[in-house]
């Protein structure tokens, strides 16, 4: 993917997140009971010699792995799952996670031309690829990756760079039958339970209704020093503030564009009426003292701390991005302060599209760097991860400790296990916090051959067991059994997500993505914090500058690339 620029205006990191609690639907996992594929990918195959006897175990080795997300640094063999994997392969990883600014960290690596053995660069992937920091994986996969082929081969057309090489392994290949999530790990407007309760659990569909609930509650509790709404603007996570007007208009997270489902024509929304309406809402909230002004200066940790404080009544964000804070709130056990997800739109007649359709995100992944000491050993470790057995291990955890199996072979978690996994430290100790995402993996909507969900949160038994009695009663008031029941089913969008489309470096389309982000970071704070009578003039200044950028070229390129991606997926290109 060299000489490419990756769209980062609406990063989902991941796509798809790292949330790690059973109740969130993100205790991703693999286990110890599904049969390993009938090939050399069996997790224990490497420990037998040709005669069927025990072969000498490989010598232990430690590789370095930089992960551009937040967590506690650790050697993976200090976790229970990591120790099991080390016993299988002899491999341990010294994991370092991001502290500070991502682009600065990546830039330092590139300047020194010294890299960890393995990198998950997230939004810094464009710089890593342009610097030639990843090695091609094609030959390694051919020689040592039978499971990698089994899992990823259907997506090779989308993974190859223009030179025909594969430089990293994404995190979302679908294996087996697609299983949608019964909980919300993607976008939503979140509101504290106490606000809904005091209002008598009303129907809440529009942004105006959502804001009115928060305003009414804040007025009634004026002495409690509450924060009506907050928003996240820090670093690459700025999309949590720029994306809402897209969802409010009834579109899924395609990044900086809204795509017509029939014509596949892409249009920007960064300066449309929806974005103006969203910013005017924030401006009104600010004028009434209901918006957290420090939203535009707080970093990610400060943002999470405010959510865990119990003071914030409402927000928009993606479940995976706030799950760490939600875990802490849930652990405290005060149901009133927990958050309820809502598919808020601008107008009553708009169909929401918050839930992701089946997709393959091909601009995020994990790669082996030019500094790697032993790429063959690393690719073998990656391949070993991709057995059904080890996907259950890394996603579900350890049978008898973090999950159980009933007489019919169905995997489930007890209420006690679900509760324990809400503790971030316990999840780290087991290793689920470290292995459930950001490794070669079955995508979140995947299923095992026996019908069990790969992601525990998508297992109906887990979703139901994870809900407290209070949650079940609250859902029932909205005629729902799961949170996903509150949201409309996703329409088919074969290109989805458009934000994963690669744009060539220094082309007008790529330049637009940079300029758009710069302008939004410059103007959104001014627009939102302006005196109400100044809103129109500051908004007009922003639009004038926005229209000086190569918008038309970007829209044309995105439309062409979306159609090309669909053709590749359908095998017509």
Secondary structure, 3 states (H helix, E strand, C coil): CCCEEECCCCCCCCCCCCCCCHHHCCCECECCCCCCCCCCCCCCHHHECCCCCECCCCCCEEEEEEECCCCCCEEHHHCHHHHHHHHHHCEEEEEEECCCCHHHHHHHHHHHCCCCCEEECHHHHHHHHHCCCECCCHHHHHHHCHHHHHHHHHHHHHHCCCCCCCCCECCCECCCCCCCCCCCCCEEEEEEHHHHHHCCCCCCCEHHHHHHHHHHHHHHCHHHCCEEECCCCCHHHHHHHHCHHHHHCCCCCCCCEEECCCCCCEEECCCCHHHHHHHHHHHHHHHCCCECHHHHCCCHHHHHHHHHCCCEEEEEEEHHHHHHHHHHHHHHCCHHHCEEEECCECCCCCCCCCCCCCCCCCCCCEEEECCCCCHHHHHHHHHHHCCHHHHHHHHCCCECCCEEECCCCCEECCHHHHHHCCCHHHHHHHCHHHHCCCCCCECCCCECCCCCECEHHHCHHHHHHHCCHHHHHHHHHCCCCCHHHHCCCCCCCCCCCHHHCEEECCCHHHHHHHHHHHHHHHHHHHHHHCCHHHHHHHHHHHHHHHCCCCHHHHHHHHHHHHHHHHHHHHCCC
